[in-house]
Amino acid sequence: MSSTDPLWRALPSGELGRWRWHVATQVMEWDDACGRLHGARRGETPSETWLRVVHPADVARLERIGLWTVAEVQVFRVTDGTGAHRHLLSRVTHVEGLPGDGTVAGGWVAGMTVDVTGAQEAHARAVVALESMTDAFVALDADLRFTFANATAARNLGRSADGLVGEHLLDAFPELTGTPVEAAYRRGLATQAVETVDWERAPHLWVTAEVHPNADGLHVYFRDSTAAHQAAAVQQQLLTELERQTTHDRLTGLASSTLVGRRAVEHLDSSERATVTMVALDLDRFGLINDTLGHAFGDALLLEVSARLVALAPPGAVVSRHDGDEFALTLFDAAPAEAEALAHRVLAAVRQPVRVRRQELAVSASAGLATADRRGGVDSLVRDVGIALHEAKRAGRDRVVWCDAELQAGVTHRAQLEHDLRRALRDGDQLALHYQPSFSLATGAPTGVEALLRWSHPTRGPVSPTEAIPVAEESGLILPLGEWVIASAAQQARAWKDVPDLTVWANVAPRQLASGDVPGALERILAETGLPARRLGIEVTESVLADGSPAGAALHEVRALGVKVAIDDFGTGYSSLSRLLEFPVDVVKIDRSFVTACETPAGRAVLDGIVNLAHGIGATVIAEGVETWEQLAVLRSTACDAVTGFLLGMPVPAVSQALERVRLSQPSVARVPRTRRAGVPAAR
């Protein structure tokens, strides 16, 4: 090592001594200058002087000299003959005789020593600190020539510290010419302001440089920022992926409702005349497909539908998947006729058979349309298209429905009706049951009564069941409402305990039966009222006979309690004779449409067929909707068991003696004349 080493050039001039230490024999050798620095006595060998004069507190650091590495620096104290302390700085310059294993064992460690006592000591310690830094440090003069480089900088730059000193920055590293690094250095010199710059030394290898101007030039600190850049890149990837997941559907890759909302807001804000039209699409009975064929099949179906929508979408439209099997095509400034035509093309495309996993499936969809302008905004668009889609489903599926003022009014009316029904259920003073009797054709005696819901609204007046029940079913209120009906009917049946062989019938909606709560509710109500189970019956519509209906198991549980089961309005629904054999049916109630036609030969034949079928499975037959004496005469001539209708009794409240009065006020049904003139109904 020469006196041109940047470390020594950074120190004031002073006497330099050279030394070397043999690792194996621990023999110290030095030149005269080094001996003088250590205060060696005449005739004393370096090995004897080496540690004798070192301050006791510093001995431990020097004893590990055999482990020193190149460029390692130590500052230690020595005591001269007068007892005064001086500070020496030693630096390892190289090692000699390295063995093949890469260690210094058995070789020499060589270095140089300088006296840094007094004013030089602080400078020396600063240099020691720079040499000991894990960050790289270089000093440049005002001409951008290197004046110093610590060991870390030399190692990172792939150059020796000696070689860098005096060399111009751009000569040593021409690749920096014209880069932000050179610009930062020159700005620092010009403005005397600290600059920070990131430098990609090599692909994916980053260095951050802090440039500190001073009177002599620049001090530059480098640190490896590759890990920070990699972490930032990973974070950006995560943010990008999160944004993609927010704005795009994971399964289909289509836009999400979030992205559609953004695009719609941007478009409506762009112009006073801007409009956004949305075609909302929902696959019909997709849940059944998922449940029966599996979610993998369902996903494949969604992918096929999304591909068809993309193929049909006009330029500029956004195809999106919102939730489950719901899709949308969003159009900007489209004419209503154009949007409706597109909706019909979409439904036609969906109807085309889908082949998935070697299975061919025919599906359909329902579509709702709505348009929003700047005044209504995106919120009204989403609301209105949802209303239209719901109406398309409710109206029978596989159809296109626009959201207009009339439809909005209807939805508002149903929403208010739902609110009022909730309040009526809570308060309990608006709902009541009226009872319509049925009579035995053999004896004329009442065989049962059907409990019919009546709702007396405080401001609307009577609300028809045909209006209230659909609202209850759509909102889920049919479950508490249905239980209230059963409980009220059971209490009334208990009050009529003295009327022999009387059954009180309560209507149960398919959704109520499918919920699975009906058997438990019946068991609880029977226990609370003490009513014999045979005095209570439930009426269900023919739809419960459909294949796959969850109502079958519930009906068996109901029948196991001893509660009777009747099929209401028979002949207008599923009408599967084979399914009738699988259900516990006590009563079949013939729909009034067959009673109305009973005076024709064809009508009579159908009537006889239903009666014979019901008797064949052991069920009793009640004919509904009897309104003329002629109908009653025809029914008497059949094997029908009982009849009900306005001719024989209107639905009435369960007041005292009401049932007895109805029974006694009617002529004996068994003695009704067969030739009574038509058009003479009984008083209502």
C-alpha positions in Angstrom: 0.0 0.0 0.0 1.4 3.4 -0.9 0.9 6.9 0.5 -1.4 7.6 -2.4 -4.1 5.3 -0.8 -7.2 7.5 -0.5 -7.4 6.8 3.2 -4.0 8.2 3.9 -4.6 11.1 1.4 -7.5 12.1 3.5 -5.3 12.4 6.6 -2.8 15.1 7.4 0.8 14.2 6.4 2.6 12.1 9.0 5.2 9.3 9.3 4.0 6.0 8.0 5.2 2.7 9.3 4.9 -0.7 7.7 4.4 -4.0 9.5 3.3 -7.6 9.0 2.1 -10.3 11.4 2.7 -14.0 10.8 -0.5 -15.8 11.8 1.0 -19.2 12.6 4.0 -18.1 14.6 2.6 -14.8 15.9 5.8 -13.1 14.9 5.6 -9.3 14.3 7.9 -7.6 11.8 8.1 -3.9 11.0 10.3 -1.1 9.5 12.1 1.5 11.5 9.4 4.0 11.2 6.8 1.6 12.6 9.2 0.8 15.5 9.6 4.5 16.3 5.8 4.9 16.3 5.6 2.1 18.9 8.5 3.5 20.9 10.6 0.3 20.6 13.6 0.0 22.8 17.1 -0.6 21.5 17.7 -4.3 20.9 14.0 -5.1 21.5 12.3 -7.2 18.8 8.9 -6.1 17.3 7.2 -9.2 18.8 8.3 -8.1 22.3 7.3 -4.5 21.8 4.1 -5.2 19.9 1.7 -5.3 22.8 3.9 -4.0 25.7 3.2 -0.4 25.0 -0.5 -0.7 24.0 -3.0 0.7 26.4 -4.5 -2.3 28.4 -8.0 -1.3 27.3 -7.1 -1.7 23.6 -5.0 -5.0 23.8 -8.0 -7.3 23.3 -8.8 -5.7 19.9 -5.2 -6.0 18.7 -4.8 -9.6 19.8 -7.2 -10.6 17.0 -5.0 -9.2 14.3 -4.8 -12.7 12.7 -8.5 -12.3 11.9 -8.3 -8.8 10.3 -9.4 -8.4 6.8 -8.2 -6.2 4.0 -9.1 -2.5 4.6 -9.9 -3.1 8.2 -8.9 -0.2 10.4 -8.1 0.0 14.1 -7.2 3.1 16.2 -5.4 2.3 19.5 -3.4 4.0 22.2 0.3 3.5 23.1 2.3 4.8 26.1 5.7 6.4 25.5 8.6 6.5 28.0 7.2 9.6 29.7 3.8 7.9 30.4 2.0 10.1 27.8 -0.5 8.5 25.4 -0.4 8.7 21.7 -3.0 7.4 19.2 -1.9 5.2 16.3 -4.1 4.1 13.3 -3.4 0.8 11.6 -4.9 -0.5 8.4 -4.5 -3.9 6.8 -3.3 -3.5 3.2 -3.0 -7.1 2.1 -2.4 -10.7 3.2 0.4 -13.0 2.0 0.7 -16.7 1.6 -3.0 -17.5 1.6 -3.7 -21.3 1.8 -6.0 -22.9 -0.6 -9.0 -22.9 1.7 -9.3 -19.1 1.5 -8.2 -18.3 5.1 -5.1 -16.5 6.3 -4.0 -19.4 8.5 -0.2 -19.9 8.1 0.2 -16.6 6.1 1.1 -13.0 6.8 -1.2 -10.1 7.5 0.4 -6.8 6.4 -0.5 -3.2 7.0 0.6 0.3 7.7 0.4 2.5 10.8 0.3 6.3 11.2 0.4 8.6 14.3 -3.0 10.4 14.6 -2.4 11.9 18.0 -3.9 15.4 18.7 -5.9 17.3 16.0 -5.5 14.4 13.6 -7.3 12.0 15.9 -10.8 13.3 15.2 -10.2 13.1 11.4 -8.9 9.6 11.7 -11.9 8.5 13.7 -14.2 10.0 11.0 -12.3 8.0 8.3 -12.6 4.9 10.5 -16.3 5.4 10.7 -16.6 5.8 6.9 -14.5 2.7 6.4 -16.7 0.7 8.8 -20.0 1.7 7.2 -22.1 -0.9 5.5 -23.3 1.8 3.0 -20.9 2.8 0.2 -19.4 6.3 0.5 -17.4 8.3 -2.1 -16.0 11.8 -2.1 -15.9 13.8 -5.4 -14.2 17.2 -6.0 -15.9 20.0 -7.8 -14.7 18.5 -11.1 -16.4 15.2 -10.3 -13.1 13.4 -9.7 -12.8 10.8 -6.9 -10.9 11.9 -3.8 -12.0 9.0 -1.6 -13.9 5.7 -1.6 -14.5 3.5 1.3 -14.1 -0.3 1.2 -17.8 -0.9 0.6 -17.9 1.5 -2.3 -14.8 0.0 -3.9 -16.3 -3.5 -3.5 -19.7 -2.6 -4.9 -18.2 -0.7 -7.8 -15.8 -3.5 -8.7 -12.8 -1.1 -8.5 -9.9 -0.6 -6.0 -10.0 2.4 -3.9 -6.5 3.3 -5.1 -7.5 3.1 -8.7 -10.6 5.4 -8.3 -8.8 8.3 -6.5 -8.1 11.0 -9.0 -10.2 9.5 -11.8 -13.2 11.4 -13.3 -16.6 10.0 -12.5 -17.6 9.7 -16.2 -14.3 8.2 -17.2 -14.6 5.5 -14.5 -18.3 4.9 -15.2 -19.2 6.2 -18.7 -22.6 4.5 -18.5 -23.7 7.3 -16.1 -23.4 10.0 -18.8 -26.7 11.7 -19.3 -28.4 9.7 -16.5 -30.3 11.1 -13.5 -27.2 10.2 -11.4 -25.0 12.6 -13.3 -27.8 15.2 -13.3 -28.2 14.9 -9.5 -24.4 15.4 -9.0 -24.3 18.5 -11.1 -27.4 19.9 -9.5 -25.9 19.4 -6.1 -22.7 21.3 -7.1 -24.8 24.1 -8.7 -27.4 24.5 -6.0 -25.6 23.2 -2.9 -28.8 21.4 -2.0 -29.0 17.7 -1.0 -30.2 15.5 -3.8 -31.5 11.9 -3.7 -31.6 9.8 -6.8 -32.5 6.1 -7.6 -30.2 4.4 -10.0 -30.7 1.0 -11.6 -27.1 -0.2 -11.9 -28.2 -3.4 -13.6 -31.5 -5.0 -14.4 -33.4 -5.4 -11.1 -30.4 -4.0 -9.1 -31.1 -0.6 -7.6 -29.0 1.9 -5.7 -30.2 5.0 -3.9 -27.7 7.8 -3.7 -27.8 10.8 -1.3 -25.7 13.6 -2.6 -24.4 16.1 0.0 -22.6 19.1 -1.4 -19.7 20.7 0.6 -17.0 23.3 0.1 -14.6 20.7 -1.6 -17.2 19.0 -3.8 -19.6 16.2 -3.0 -20.0 13.5 -0.4 -22.2 10.7 -1.8 -23.7 7.9 0.3 -25.0 4.8 -1.5 -27.2 2.1 -0.2 -28.6 -1.0 -1.9 -32.3 -0.3 -2.5 -33.0 -3.4 -4.5 -35.0 -5.0 -1.7 -37.1 -1.9 -1.3 -37.8 -1.7 -5.0 -38.7 -5.3 -5.1 -41.1 -4.9 -2.2 -42.6 -1.8 -3.8 -43.0 -3.8 -7.1 -44.7 -6.6 -5.2 -47.0 -4.1 -3.5 -47.8 -2.5 -6.8 -48.6 -5.9 -8.2 -50.9 -6.7 -5.3 -52.6 -3.3 -5.6 -53.0 -3.9 -9.4 -54.5 -7.3 -8.7 -56.8 -6.0 -6.0 -57.9 -3.3 -8.4 -58.5 -5.9 -11.1 -60.5 -8.0 -8.7 -62.6 -5.0 -7.8 -63.2 -4.0 -11.4 -63.4 -7.4 -13.1 -65.2 -10.7 -12.4 -62.7 -13.4 -11.4 -64.5 -16.3 -13.2 -65.5 -14.6 -16.5 -63.1 -11.7 -16.7 -66.0 -9.4 -17.5 -66.3 -6.0 -15.9 -67.8 -5.8 -12.4 -70.6 -3.7 -11.1 -68.0 -1.4 -9.6 -66.4 -0.7 -13.0 -69.8 -0.3 -14.7 -70.8 2.2 -12.0 -67.6 4.3 -12.6 -68.1 4.3 -16.3 -71.8 5.3 -16.0 -71.0 8.2 -13.6 -68.2 9.4 -15.9 -70.5 9.4 -18.9 -73.5 11.1 -17.2 -71.1 13.8 -15.9 -69.8 14.4 -19.4 -72.9 16.0 -20.8 -76.3 17.3 -19.9 -77.9 15.1 -22.6 -75.9 11.9 -21.7 -77.9 8.8 -21.0 -77.0 5.3 -19.8 -79.2 2.3 -20.6 -78.7 -1.0 -18.9 -79.9 -4.4 -20.0 -79.9 -6.6 -16.9 -80.0 -10.4 -17.5 -80.7 -13.2 -15.1 -80.6 -16.9 -16.0 -83.8 -18.7 -15.2 -83.6 -21.4 -12.6 -79.8 -21.3 -12.4 -79.9 -22.4 -8.8 -81.5 -25.6 -9.8 -78.8 -26.2 -12.4 -76.1 -25.6 -9.9 -77.7 -27.9 -7.3 -78.4 -30.8 -9.7 -75.5 -30.7 -12.1 -72.8 -29.2 -9.8 -71.0 -25.9 -9.5 -68.4 -26.8 -12.1 -71.1 -27.3 -14.7 -72.7 -24.0 -13.5 -69.4 -22.1 -13.9 -69.0 -23.6 -17.4 -72.5 -22.4 -18.3 -71.7 -18.9 -17.0 -68.6 -18.8 -19.2 -70.5 -19.8 -22.2 -73.2 -17.2 -21.6 -70.6 -14.5 -21.0 -69.0 -15.3 -24.3 -72.3 -15.0 -26.1 -73.0 -11.6 -24.5 -69.6 -10.3 -25.6 -70.2 -11.5 -29.1 -73.5 -9.6 -29.2 -72.4 -6.4 -27.5 -72.2 -3.4 -29.8 -69.1 -1.2 -29.9 -68.7 0.9 -26.8 -71.0 -1.3 -24.6 -69.8 -2.7 -21.4 -70.6 -6.4 -20.6 -70.5 -7.2 -16.9 -71.2 -9.9 -14.4 -72.8 -8.5 -11.2 -73.7 -11.4 -8.9 -74.1 -15.1 -9.4 -76.0 -15.6 -12.7 -76.8 -11.9 -13.2 -75.2 -10.1 -16.2 -75.6 -6.7 -17.7 -75.0 -4.9 -21.0 -74.5 -1.2 -20.4 -75.1 1.2 -23.4 -74.2 4.8 -23.7 -76.6 7.3 -25.4 -78.5 4.4 -27.0 -82.0 4.7 -28.4 -84.7 2.8 -26.5 -85.6 0.7 -29.5 -81.9 -0.2 -30.0 -81.6 -1.4 -26.4 -84.8 -3.4 -26.5 -83.8 -5.1 -29.7 -80.5 -6.0 -28.2 -82.3 -7.5 -25.1 -84.4 -9.7 -27.3 -81.3 -10.8 -29.3 -79.6 -11.7 -26.0 -82.6 -13.8 -24.8 -82.6 -15.6 -28.2 -78.9 -16.3 -28.0 -79.3 -17.7 -24.4 -82.0 -20.0 -25.6 -79.7 -21.8 -28.0 -78.7 -25.1 -26.5 -75.5 -25.1 -24.4 -73.2 -28.0 -24.6 -71.1 -28.4 -21.5 -69.0 -31.5 -20.6 -70.8 -33.6 -23.2 -74.2 -32.6 -21.9 -76.6 -30.4 -23.8 -78.8 -28.1 -21.8 -81.5 -25.6 -22.8 -81.7 -22.6 -20.7 -83.5 -19.3 -20.7 -83.1 -15.9 -19.2 -85.1 -12.8 -18.1 -84.2 -9.3 -18.9 -85.0 -5.9 -17.4 -84.2 -2.6 -19.0 -83.9 0.9 -17.6 -82.4 4.3 -18.7 -80.9 7.0 -16.5 -79.9 10.6 -17.3 -77.9 13.0 -15.3 -80.8 13.9 -13.1 -81.6 10.4 -12.0 -78.0 9.2 -11.8 -76.6 5.7 -11.5 -78.4 4.9 -8.3 -81.8 5.3 -10.0 -80.5 3.2 -12.9 -79.5 0.3 -10.7 -82.8 0.5 -8.8 -85.0 0.7 -11.9 -83.3 -2.1 -13.8 -83.6 -4.3 -10.7 -87.3 -3.5 -10.6 -87.7 -4.4 -14.3 -85.7 -7.7 -13.9 -87.7 -8.7 -10.9 -90.9 -8.1 -12.8 -89.7 -10.1 -15.8 -89.1 -13.0 -13.4 -92.4 -12.6 -11.7 -94.3 -12.3 -14.9 -93.2 -15.8 -16.0 -89.5 -15.5 -17.0 -87.9 -15.6 -20.5 -89.2 -12.1 -21.3 -88.0 -8.5 -21.6 -89.5 -5.8 -19.3 -88.9 -2.0 -19.3 -89.0 -0.1 -16.1 -91.6 2.6 -16.6 -93.6 4.9 -14.3 -96.5 2.3 -14.0 -94.1 -0.4 -13.0 -92.4 1.9 -10.5 -95.7 2.8 -9.0 -96.6 -0.9 -8.7 -93.4 -1.7 -6.9 -93.9 1.3 -4.6 -97.4 0.0 -3.9 -96.2 -3.5 -3.1 -93.4 -2.1 -0.9 -95.9 -0.1 1.1 -98.2 -3.0 1.3 -95.4 -5.2 2.6 -94.7 -2.5 5.3 -98.3 -2.4 6.2 -98.6 -6.2 6.4 -95.6 -6.3 8.8 -97.3 -3.8 11.0 -100.6 -5.7 10.8 -98.8 -8.9 11.9 -97.2 -7.0 14.7 -100.3 -5.3 16.0 -102.7 -8.2 15.3 -105.9 -6.0 15.1 -106.2 -5.8 11.3 -106.2 -9.5 10.4 -109.1 -11.9 10.9 -110.3 -15.3 9.6 -113.6 -15.9 7.9 -114.9 -19.4 7.5 -116.7 -20.9 4.5 -118.5 -24.2 5.2 -118.7 -27.4 3.2 -121.7 -29.7 3.4 -122.2 -33.4 3.0 -124.2 -34.3 -0.1 -125.5 -37.3 1.8 -126.7 -35.6 5.0 -126.6 -31.9 4.4 -124.6 -31.5 7.6 -121.5 -29.3 7.7 -118.3 -31.5 7.3 -115.8 -28.7 7.7 -114.9 -25.0 7.2 -112.1 -23.4 5.3 -110.4 -20.6 7.1 -109.9 -17.6 4.7 -107.7 -14.6 5.6 -109.3 -11.2 5.7 -107.2 -8.0 6.1 -109.0 -4.8 7.0 -106.5 -2.0 6.4 -107.1 1.2 8.4 -106.9 3.5 5.4 -107.2 1.2 2.3 -110.1 -0.8 3.6 -110.4 -4.5 2.8 -107.3 -5.8 1.1 -108.0 -8.8 -1.2 -106.1 -12.0 -0.4 -105.1 -12.2 -4.1 -103.2 -8.9 -3.5 -101.9 -9.6 0.0 -100.7 -13.2 -0.4 -98.3 -12.6 -3.3 -96.7 -9.8 -1.3 -96.4 -12.1 1.7 -94.8 -14.8 -0.4 -92.3 -12.4 -2.1 -91.3 -10.8 1.2 -91.1 -14.0 3.2 -93.9 -12.8 5.5 -95.9 -15.9 4.4 -94.1 -17.9 7.1 -95.2 -15.8 10.1 -98.5 -15.1 8.5 -99.2 -18.7 7.7 -98.4 -19.8 11.2 -100.8 -17.1 12.5 -103.5 -18.5 10.3 -103.0 -22.1 11.5 -102.9 -21.0 15.2 -106.1 -18.9 14.8 -107.9 -21.7 13.0 -106.9 -24.2 15.6 -108.2 -22.0 18.4 -111.5 -21.6 16.6 -111.7 -25.3 16.0 -111.3 -25.8 19.7 -114.3 -23.5 20.3 -116.4 -25.6 17.9 -115.5 -28.8 19.8 -119.2 -29.7 20.2 -119.9 -29.7 16.4 -119.4 -33.4 15.5 -117.0 -34.5 12.8 -116.0 -31.0 11.9 -112.6 -30.3 10.3 -111.2 -26.7 10.2 -109.0 -26.3 7.2 -106.1 -23.8 6.9 -104.4 -22.9 3.7 -100.6 -23.4 3.6 -98.5 -21.9 0.8 -95.9 -24.0 -1.0 -93.1 -21.8 0.3 -94.3 -22.1 3.8 -94.5 -25.9 3.4 -91.0 -26.1 1.8 -89.5 -24.1 4.7 -89.8 -27.3 6.8 -91.4 -25.3 9.7 -95.0 -26.5 9.2 -94.8 -29.9 11.0 -93.2 -28.3 14.1 -95.6 -25.4 14.2 -98.6 -27.8 13.9 -97.2 -30.0 16.7 -96.7 -26.9 19.0 -100.1 -25.4 18.2 -101.9 -28.7 18.8 -100.2 -29.0 22.2 -101.0 -25.4 23.1 -104.7 -25.6 22.2 -105.4 -29.2 23.2 -107.2 -29.7 19.9 -107.4 -33.3 18.6 -105.3 -33.5 15.4 -108.2 -35.0 13.4 -110.1 -31.8 13.8 -107.4 -29.8 11.9 -106.4 -30.0 8.3 -104.1 -28.1 5.9 -104.9 -27.3 2.3 -102.0 -27.2 -0.2 -102.0 -26.4 -3.9 -101.3 -29.0 -6.6 -97.8 -27.6 -7.2 -96.5 -29.6 -4.2 -97.0 -32.7 -6.4 -94.2 -31.5 -8.7 -91.1 -33.7 -9.1 -88.3 -32.5 -6.8 -90.6 -30.5 -4.6 -89.3 -30.3 -1.0 -92.9 -30.4 0.3 -93.3 -34.2 0.1 -91.4 -35.0 3.2 -93.2 -32.3 5.2 -96.6 -33.6 4.1 -95.7 -37.1 5.4 -94.7 -35.5 8.8 -97.9 -33.6 8.9 -99.9 -36.7 8.2 -98.0 -38.6 10.9 -99.2 -36.0 13.5 -102.8 -37.0 12.6 -103.5 -33.7 10.8 -105.4 -34.1 7.6 -104.1 -33.1 4.1 -106.2 -31.7 1.3 -105.2 -30.9 -2.3 -106.8 -27.6 -3.2 -108.0 -26.6 -6.7 -107.2 -30.0 -8.1 -107.0 -30.3 -11.9 -105.5 -26.9 -12.6 -101.8 -27.6 -11.8 -99.4 -30.4 -12.0 -102.1 -33.2 -12.3 -99.7 -36.1 -12.1 -101.6 -39.2 -11.2 -98.5 -41.2 -10.3 -97.4 -38.4 -7.9 -100.8 -38.6 -6.1 -100.0 -42.2 -5.1 -96.9 -41.0 -3.3 -98.5 -38.4 -1.0 -100.8 -38.8 2.0 -104.0 -37.1 0.7 -107.2 -37.2 2.7 -109.3 -34.8 0.6 -109.2 -33.7 -3.0 -111.0 -30.4 -3.7 -112.2 -30.1 -7.3 -111.5 -26.7 -8.8 -114.5 -24.5 -9.5 -113.7 -24.5 -13.3 -114.7 -28.2 -13.5 -117.9 -27.5 -11.4 -118.8 -24.7 -13.8 -118.5 -27.1 -16.8 -120.2 -30.0 -15.1 -123.5 -29.6 -17.0 -121.8 -30.4 -20.4 -121.1 -34.0 -21.4 -117.3 -33.4 -21.4 -117.4 -31.5 -18.2 -119.4 -34.3 -16.5 -116.9 -36.9 -17.8 -113.9 -35.1 -16.4 -115.8 -34.6 -13.1 -116.5 -38.3 -12.8 -112.9 -39.1 -13.6 -111.6 -36.9 -10.9 -114.1 -38.3 -8.3 -113.2 -41.9 -9.2 -109.5 -41.1 -9.1 -109.8 -39.5 -5.7 -111.8 -42.4 -4.3 -109.3 -44.8 -5.8 -106.6 -43.4 -3.5 -108.9 -43.4 -0.5 -109.6 -39.6 -0.5 -112.8 -37.7 0.1 -114.0 -35.4 -2.7 -115.2 -31.8 -2.1 -116.5 -29.8 -5.1 -115.7 -26.0 -4.8 -117.5 -23.0 -6.3 -121.0 -24.3 -6.4 -123.2 -21.3 -7.3 -126.4 -22.7 -8.9 -128.9 -25.3 -8.1 -128.3 -27.0 -11.4 -124.6 -27.5 -10.5 -125.6 -28.9 -7.1 -128.1 -31.3 -8.8 -125.3 -32.6 -11.1 -122.9 -33.1 -8.2 -125.6 -35.0 -6.3 -125.9 -37.4 -9.2 -122.1 -38.2 -9.0 -120.2 -39.9 -6.2 -118.9 -36.5 -5.0 -118.9 -36.5 -1.1 -119.3 -32.8 -0.2 -119.8 -29.4 -1.8 -118.9 -25.7 -0.9 -119.7 -22.4 -2.6 -121.6 -19.2 -2.4 -124.9 -21.0 -3.1 -124.6 -22.8 0.3 -122.7 -20.3 2.4 -120.5 -17.2 2.2 -117.4 -16.9 4.2 -118.4 -15.4 7.6 -116.6 -14.5 10.8 -116.7 -17.1 13.6 -119.3 -15.4 15.8 -121.5 -17.2 18.2 -123.7 -19.8 16.7 -122.6 -18.7 13.2 -121.8 -22.2 12.1 -124.9 -23.6 13.6 -127.0 -20.9 12.0 -125.5 -21.6 8.6 -126.2 -25.3 8.9 -129.8 -24.9 10.0 -130.7 -22.1 7.6 -130.0 -24.1 4.5 -132.4 -26.5 3.0 -131.3 -30.1 3.3 -128.8 -30.5 0.5 -129.8 -34.1 0.2 -133.3 -32.9 -0.9 -132.3 -30.3 -3.4 -134.6 -30.7 -6.5 -132.8 -31.9 -9.6 -134.9 -29.7 -11.9 -134.7 -26.3 -10.1 -134.6 -23.5 -12.7 -131.2 -22.0 -13.6 -130.3 -18.5 -12.6 -131.8 -18.6 -9.2 -128.9 -18.4 -6.8 -129.3 -18.5 -3.1 -129.1 -15.2 -1.2 -125.5 -14.1 -0.5 
